[in-house]
Amino acid sequence: MPDTSARHFAAPLLAALLVFVSTPALAASERALAEGWHFVKTDAAGAEAPAFDDAAWQTVTVPHTYNAADSGIGGAKARGEPEGVYYRGPAWYRLNFEARPQPAKRYLLDFGGAALKAEAWLNGARIGGHKGGYGAFRFDATSALREGRNVLSVRVDNARDTQIAPLNGDFNVFGGLTRAVGLIETDALAIDRLAHAGPGLKVRTAALTGRDAAIDLTVSLRNDRKSPARFEVASRILDAEGKVVARAARSAQLAGGASSDLEQAFTLRNARLWQGIKAPYLYRVVTEVSEGGRIVDSQSAPLGVRTVAVRKDGTFLLNGAAYPLRGVNLQLPTRFGRGPVVTDAEIDEDLGLFAEMGATGLRLAHMQHPARVYERADELGLLVLTEVPLIDDHDPSPAFRENLVEQMRELITQTGNHPSVALWGIGNEIRQSDEASNRILTELQAAAKALDPTRPTTYAHCCLDDADPIARHSDTVSYNRYFGWYWTKSEDIGPWADELHAKLPGRPIGVSEYGAGASVLHQEDPVMKRPESNGYWHPEQYQTDFHIKHWREMKKRPFLWSTFVWVGIDFPSFKRNEGDRPAINDKGLVSEDRKVRKDAWYWYQANWSDRPMLHIASSRDTNKRTARVTVQVFTNQPEIELRLNGAPWVKVPVDDHIAAWPIDLAAGANRVEARAGSALADAVDWTWTTRP
């Protein structure tokens, strides 16, 4: 039988007898505000006034960025332009919309994200401001909303602001209303959707005992009426088929103008666990608030029954068992010509690339990502490290610290229900180990643990001594290391890790970044020397060799609790002037247009995926420089067959996921084929032209 016990109410909620209701659920409604916005990319004095004339402005659809056209102008770092050449400054959005506000209802304007800061006016009344470009925020618009025509004015500014993180970063800060905008209608007695723009529900797996799971639920409530309210809160857990498997309910009362939390607890017998990529089983929690037999509000949240931990020896634990945490960094999802204005289907495409590769985890660099990223990670079973945008530099002011801590609160409140979220990141590559740096990391660590003690934290360390005190604030530490790209050689990752492990006994260490640039237009087989990292020539074969050597070293070291390739997909970066074009970080395993999976992607698929595969490397190196070449095939099969120009098949053994076959090409066109059984096959066409 399901456990229907519930824990105490926080004051001023008073416990009473349960009253069940069976009327249909009336969830809060949300209306999308997407079409018909007027936009101008400048500061427009007086644009908050309803009568302001915006007829000459551009008409746009939200989400929208005003850096879609200029974000590809790069090379700023090489020219000594630290702020880049794309527009960073204010812009205005205005929308006329009709509304019919109802008495005893409450109205919230919901913004999925606006970079880097925003202020909003409704019918000339300022309803709020927000600092931070990547978390959602909401403003109470009840008192300003009118019957009939309403005018919403929003000023957005993506200029660098010393009070708002990030202050630096190897990426573009796309300005605009970059995520959806909507109008939420709730009852005046409702689940609280204002606090840090969260869902008002906080659900956690408190403990696993055998197959039984203890689930804790906190429901945040607020009564915006003047008079007290007596009500019932009933919650249920639904399995993937929609069957109720547990219930908890209580009655309570809340004073007028008050807000408080109500706690409920469940025991799930024979729970199906969320087991990462093996079996990402999802339940759903549904909570209803009822008054006098009438449901006045409802809300739901995902539930994956799972626990995560990192042992001192570096073992990552999922549900108490060792689990390999390996994958890629994913920079904020973008598309060329649209920046961060992407669809859910495009986000699904991005995450699907790495699920297919066999990754078990993602590091979401270096900020909160769109909600769909976390939802899709839940569904695919990808574990997520998600972090606040404390990158490289910081300001010592209290205002900066307070803003960053608020960004941490938003991140945890808005994404903490997702079972995919495994760790909170408190920072990345701070360049100074002074009092101010250590103070801000101390405060972020404290905020993360206070809001969510169930998940470990980490910090991505670089650029100071490996054992510097700045790397000791988080529960674990991660390192950004680029052996073989910016310095020395790829094989040095192994001895470095051994030395660090000996230096920091009992300290869980991971690798949060490692990578090398590659252009699919640049082919050089064999590679003669390490490319210049900031130069033009970035041959794909060097990246492939880099990742072969790195993974072979790292997989032999189980004390590394995680390893994340930098980066999954090529992405826009105004600082860059290298590789085959400016304004792109080309360290991705997949090209920016998602059309090409680089050879290194297949190397990891051969190592990480159970799905049978084989892939001939260097297929794009179509014009060979010598007759004697070695065919390199990545596969997870024990043996494959190869043939050249239709000759008999030759069996070639596989050594550590690579089959190597030296051949002599004929003058002119050549075709190399590979197969494993009847289901797997690949082929490449190479040309060798003799030179006089």
ChimeraX attribute file (.defattr): number of C-alpha atoms within 10 A of each C-alpha:
attribute: neighborCount
match mode: 1-to-1
recipient: residues
	/A:1	8
	/A:2	14
	/A:3	15
	/A:4	16
	/A:5	13
	/A:6	17
	/A:7	16
	/A:8	14
	/A:9	19
	/A:10	13
	/A:11	14
	/A:12	15
	/A:13	20
	/A:14	15
	/A:15	17
	/A:16	13
	/A:17	10
	/A:18	15
	/A:19	16
	/A:20	14
	/A:21	17
	/A:22	9
	/A:23	10
	/A:24	8
	/A:25	18
	/A:26	17
	/A:27	19
	/A:28	17
	/A:29	13
	/A:30	16
	/A:31	12
	/A:32	13
	/A:33	20
	/A:34	16
	/A:35	14
	/A:36	15
	/A:37	21
	/A:38	19
	/A:39	25
	/A:40	19
	/A:41	20
	/A:42	13
	/A:43	14
	/A:44	14
	/A:45	9
	/A:46	11
	/A:47	19
	/A:48	24
	/A:49	16
	/A:50	19
	/A:51	11
	/A:52	15
	/A:53	10
	/A:54	17
	/A:55	9
	/A:56	9
	/A:57	15
	/A:58	13
	/A:59	16
	/A:60	17
	/A:61	15
	/A:62	19
	/A:63	22
	/A:64	25
	/A:65	21
	/A:66	24
	/A:67	21
	/A:68	19
	/A:69	14
	/A:70	14
	/A:71	25
	/A:72	21
	/A:73	20
	/A:74	23
	/A:75	21
	/A:76	20
	/A:77	16
	/A:78	13
	/A:79	11
	/A:80	10
	/A:81	12
	/A:82	12
	/A:83	16
	/A:84	21
	/A:85	17
	/A:86	20
	/A:87	18
	/A:88	20
	/A:89	17
	/A:90	21
	/A:91	21
	/A:92	27
	/A:93	26
	/A:94	26
	/A:95	20
	/A:96	18
	/A:97	14
	/A:98	12
	/A:99	13
	/A:100	10
	/A:101	15
	/A:102	13
	/A:103	9
	/A:104	12
	/A:105	15
	/A:106	22
	/A:107	24
	/A:108	21
	/A:109	24
	/A:110	24
	/A:111	23
	/A:112	20
	/A:113	26
	/A:114	32
	/A:115	23
	/A:116	27
	/A:117	24
	/A:118	25
	/A:119	18
	/A:120	24
	/A:121	23
	/A:122	26
	/A:123	20
	/A:124	19
	/A:125	17
	/A:126	17
	/A:127	20
	/A:128	17
	/A:129	16
	/A:130	21
	/A:131	22
	/A:132	25
	/A:133	29
	/A:134	25
	/A:135	29
	/A:136	25
	/A:137	27
	/A:138	26
	/A:139	21
	/A:140	17
	/A:141	22
	/A:142	20
	/A:143	11
	/A:144	15
	/A:145	22
	/A:146	17
	/A:147	10
	/A:148	10
	/A:149	12
	/A:150	18
	/A:151	20
	/A:152	23
	/A:153	27
	/A:154	23
	/A:155	25
	/A:156	27
	/A:157	26
	/A:158	22
	/A:159	19
	/A:160	17
	/A:161	15
	/A:162	15
	/A:163	20
	/A:164	24
	/A:165	26
	/A:166	24
	/A:167	17
	/A:168	17
	/A:169	19
	/A:170	16
	/A:171	20
	/A:172	23
	/A:173	25
	/A:174	28
	/A:175	28
	/A:176	33
	/A:177	30
	/A:178	24
	/A:179	23
	/A:180	20
	/A:181	23
	/A:182	17
	/A:183	19
	/A:184	19
	/A:185	19
	/A:186	22
	/A:187	21
	/A:188	20
	/A:189	28
	/A:190	25
	/A:191	28
	/A:192	22
	/A:193	22
	/A:194	18
	/A:195	15
	/A:196	21
	/A:197	21
	/A:198	23
	/A:199	20
	/A:200	25
	/A:201	27
	/A:202	24
	/A:203	24
	/A:204	22
	/A:205	21
	/A:206	17
	/A:207	17
	/A:208	19
	/A:209	9
	/A:210	9
	/A:211	11
	/A:212	16
	/A:213	22
	/A:214	18
	/A:215	19
	/A:216	18
	/A:217	23
	/A:218	17
	/A:219	22
	/A:220	21
	/A:221	22
	/A:222	22
	/A:223	22
	/A:224	21
	/A:225	18
	/A:226	11
	/A:227	11
	/A:228	15
	/A:229	17
	/A:230	16
	/A:231	23
	/A:232	26
	/A:233	25
	/A:234	21
	/A:235	25
	/A:236	20
	/A:237	25
	/A:238	19
	/A:239	18
	/A:240	11
	/A:241	8
	/A:242	10
	/A:243	12
	/A:244	16
	/A:245	18
	/A:246	20
	/A:247	23
	/A:248	23
	/A:249	22
	/A:250	26
	/A:251	21
	/A:252	18
	/A:253	17
	/A:254	23
	/A:255	18
	/A:256	15
	/A:257	14
	/A:258	18
	/A:259	20
	/A:260	18
	/A:261	21
	/A:262	23
	/A:263	20
	/A:264	24
	/A:265	24
	/A:266	25
	/A:267	24
	/A:268	21
	/A:269	17
	/A:270	11
	/A:271	20
	/A:272	19
	/A:273	21
	/A:274	24
	/A:275	22
	/A:276	25
	/A:277	19
	/A:278	11
	/A:279	13
	/A:280	22
	/A:281	23
	/A:282	22
	/A:283	24
	/A:284	18
	/A:285	21
	/A:286	19
	/A:287	25
	/A:288	23
	/A:289	28
	/A:290	26
	/A:291	17
	/A:292	11
	/A:293	14
	/A:294	17
	/A:295	21
	/A:296	21
	/A:297	22
	/A:298	20
	/A:299	22
	/A:300	17
	/A:301	17
	/A:302	21
	/A:303	25
	/A:304	26
	/A:305	26
	/A:306	25
	/A:307	23
	/A:308	21
	/A:309	20
	/A:310	22
	/A:311	15
	/A:312	16
	/A:313	16
	/A:314	22
	/A:315	21
	/A:316	23
	/A:317	17
	/A:318	21
	/A:319	18
	/A:320	13
	/A:321	12
	/A:322	16
	/A:323	17
	/A:324	20
	/A:325	23
	/A:326	24
	/A:327	28
	/A:328	26
	/A:329	24
	/A:330	24
	/A:331	21
	/A:332	22
	/A:333	20
	/A:334	23
	/A:335	17
	/A:336	15
	/A:337	13
	/A:338	16
	/A:339	26
	/A:340	24
	/A:341	22
	/A:342	17
	/A:343	14
	/A:344	14
	/A:345	9
	/A:346	16
	/A:347	19
	/A:348	16
	/A:349	14
	/A:350	20
	/A:351	22
	/A:352	16
	/A:353	18
	/A:354	25
	/A:355	22
	/A:356	14
	/A:357	21
	/A:358	22
	/A:359	26
	/A:360	24
	/A:361	28
	/A:362	29
	/A:363	29
	/A:364	22
	/A:365	23
	/A:366	25
	/A:367	26
	/A:368	26
	/A:369	21
	/A:370	23
	/A:371	16
	/A:372	15
	/A:373	20
	/A:374	26
	/A:375	17
	/A:376	20
	/A:377	26
	/A:378	25
	/A:379	19
	/A:380	23
	/A:381	24
	/A:382	30
	/A:383	28
	/A:384	25
	/A:385	22
	/A:386	26
	/A:387	27
	/A:388	29
	/A:389	26
	/A:390	27
	/A:391	21
	/A:392	18
	/A:393	18
	/A:394	23
	/A:395	17
	/A:396	15
	/A:397	12
	/A:398	12
	/A:399	13
	/A:400	19
	/A:401	23
	/A:402	16
	/A:403	17
	/A:404	26
	/A:405	22
	/A:406	19
	/A:407	28
	/A:408	27
	/A:409	25
	/A:410	23
	/A:411	25
	/A:412	25
	/A:413	20
	/A:414	23
	/A:415	23
	/A:416	25
	/A:417	21
	/A:418	25
	/A:419	32
	/A:420	30
	/A:421	23
	/A:422	23
	/A:423	24
	/A:424	27
	/A:425	29
	/A:426	28
	/A:427	25
	/A:428	25
	/A:429	20
	/A:430	22
	/A:431	16
	/A:432	15
	/A:433	15
	/A:434	10
	/A:435	10
	/A:436	16
	/A:437	17
	/A:438	18
	/A:439	16
	/A:440	25
	/A:441	23
	/A:442	16
	/A:443	16
	/A:444	29
	/A:445	24
	/A:446	16
	/A:447	18
	/A:448	24
	/A:449	16
	/A:450	11
	/A:451	14
	/A:452	18
	/A:453	11
	/A:454	18
	/A:455	18
	/A:456	20
	/A:457	27
	/A:458	28
	/A:459	27
	/A:460	23
	/A:461	27
	/A:462	20
	/A:463	13
	/A:464	15
	/A:465	11
	/A:466	16
	/A:467	12
	/A:468	11
	/A:469	12
	/A:470	25
	/A:471	26
	/A:472	17
	/A:473	21
	/A:474	24
	/A:475	20
	/A:476	23
	/A:477	24
	/A:478	26
	/A:479	24
	/A:480	21
	/A:481	20
	/A:482	20
	/A:483	20
	/A:484	25
	/A:485	20
	/A:486	15
	/A:487	12
	/A:488	12
	/A:489	15
	/A:490	22
	/A:491	18
	/A:492	16
	/A:493	22
	/A:494	19
	/A:495	11
	/A:496	12
	/A:497	20
	/A:498	13
	/A:499	10
	/A:500	14
	/A:501	19
	/A:502	10
	/A:503	12
	/A:504	12
	/A:505	11
	/A:506	13
	/A:507	19
	/A:508	23
	/A:509	27
	/A:510	26
	/A:511	22
	/A:512	29
	/A:513	21
	/A:514	25
	/A:515	28
	/A:516	29
	/A:517	27
	/A:518	31
	/A:519	23
	/A:520	21
	/A:521	13
	/A:522	17
	/A:523	22
	/A:524	18
	/A:525	17
	/A:526	15
	/A:527	13
	/A:528	8
	/A:529	7
	/A:530	18
	/A:531	21
	/A:532	14
	/A:533	17
	/A:534	14
	/A:535	11
	/A:536	16
	/A:537	20
	/A:538	27
	/A:539	25
	/A:540	29
	/A:541	23
	/A:542	26
	/A:543	25
	/A:544	25
	/A:545	18
	/A:546	24
	/A:547	22
	/A:548	19
	/A:549	17
	/A:550	23
	/A:551	19
	/A:552	15
	/A:553	17
	/A:554	19
	/A:555	15
	/A:556	10
	/A:557	14
	/A:558	14
	/A:559	22
	/A:560	24
	/A:561	26
	/A:562	25
	/A:563	27
	/A:564	25
	/A:565	25
	/A:566	28
	/A:567	25
	/A:568	27
	/A:569	28
	/A:570	24
	/A:571	28
	/A:572	27
	/A:573	24
	/A:574	29
	/A:575	27
	/A:576	23
	/A:577	22
	/A:578	23
	/A:579	26
	/A:580	17
	/A:581	16
	/A:582	20
	/A:583	24
	/A:584	26
	/A:585	26
	/A:586	30
	/A:587	24
	/A:588	29
	/A:589	31
	/A:590	25
	/A:591	19
	/A:592	20
	/A:593	12
	/A:594	15
	/A:595	8
	/A:596	12
	/A:597	16
	/A:598	23
	/A:599	27
	/A:600	24
	/A:601	20
	/A:602	23
	/A:603	25
	/A:604	24
	/A:605	26
	/A:606	25
	/A:607	21
	/A:608	19
	/A:609	18
	/A:610	13
	/A:611	13
	/A:612	13
	/A:613	19
	/A:614	25
	/A:615	24
	/A:616	22
	/A:617	21
	/A:618	22
	/A:619	17
	/A:620	17
	/A:621	21
	/A:622	15
	/A:623	17
	/A:624	19
	/A:625	16
	/A:626	15
	/A:627	15
	/A:628	13
	/A:629	15
	/A:630	14
	/A:631	19
	/A:632	15
	/A:633	25
	/A:634	25
	/A:635	28
	/A:636	23
	/A:637	20
	/A:638	14
	/A:639	17
	/A:640	23
	/A:641	18
	/A:642	24
	/A:643	18
	/A:644	18
	/A:645	13
	/A:646	11
	/A:647	9
	/A:648	10
	/A:649	14
	/A:650	13
	/A:651	16
	/A:652	17
	/A:653	16
	/A:654	17
	/A:655	13
	/A:656	13
	/A:657	21
	/A:658	26
	/A:659	24
	/A:660	17
	/A:661	17
	/A:662	10
	/A:663	14
	/A:664	12
	/A:665	21
	/A:666	17
	/A:667	12
	/A:668	12
	/A:669	14
	/A:670	16
	/A:671	15
	/A:672	20
	/A:673	18
	/A:674	23
	/A:675	20
	/A:676	19
	/A:677	10
	/A:678	6
	/A:679	8
	/A:680	15
	/A:681	17
	/A:682	16
	/A:683	17
	/A:684	17
	/A:685	15
	/A:686	20
	/A:687	19
	/A:688	19
	/A:689	16
	/A:690	12
	/A:691	6
	/A:692	3
